[in-house]
Amino acid sequence: MMKNIIISAIFLVTALSINGQGNRTNILQDLEKSRSASQNSNLTATMNSASRLFGDKNDLTSVITIIPSGSVVQVTGSDSTFLRIIFEDTEGFIFARHAVIDRNTQVQSQPEVRQEQVNTPEARPVGQLKSNRFSYLENKYGSAIAARLYARKIWKGMSAEMVQDSWGSPQKIDRVINGSIVREEWTYNNTWLYIQNKILSAWRALK
């Protein structure tokens, strides 16, 4: 009888010890995940060349803006080709080759900044900040066209004015006039747009 009690006590102590080690391992793993998440949220990169910021990495016409060389951006994700970044409160994708990761720069996590803005009574909602541009486009072109321009889309047959409302003013315009035909070449960072008589006819990526 006494032997059975001793064996049971040894088994109970062993089980408690294993369980404690398992809990400690789980805690250490959770801490490591938290530290990794914190590091990722503080990861920045410096642009080594000017680059287009895409709203959709699978649609290279979804250009939001041009990021100048030397700009510092916050990195929120990556794959073999693209970095997911935040630049001036706008999130999108850039080619990974256009930026160099800076692991020593510590910045405040952008999601935390956005949350503070939402919780501050005086702050304007993010949707309200963006709605002014959409309202302008909708009043000018109607809902369907406004939605495409708001998403920074371009397409053949759109007017030169629509192009500017979608992508902004080009960095450079080369113009050739032949009788009644006016051909223009608009340069946007790494893309050339071909405009004929104020209508977009084609485009070509430089890289």
Secondary structure, DSSP 8 states (H G I E B T S, - for coil): -HHHHHHHHHHHHHHHHHHHHHHHHHHHHHHHHHHHHHHHHT-EEEESS-EEEES-TT-TT-EEEEE-TT-EEEEEEE-SSEEEEEETTEEEEEEGGGEEEETT-----HHHHHHHHHH-TTS--HHHHHHHHHHHHHHHH-HHHHHHHHTT---TT-BHHHHHHHH-S-SEEEEEEETTEEEEEEEETTEEEEEETTEEEEEEE--
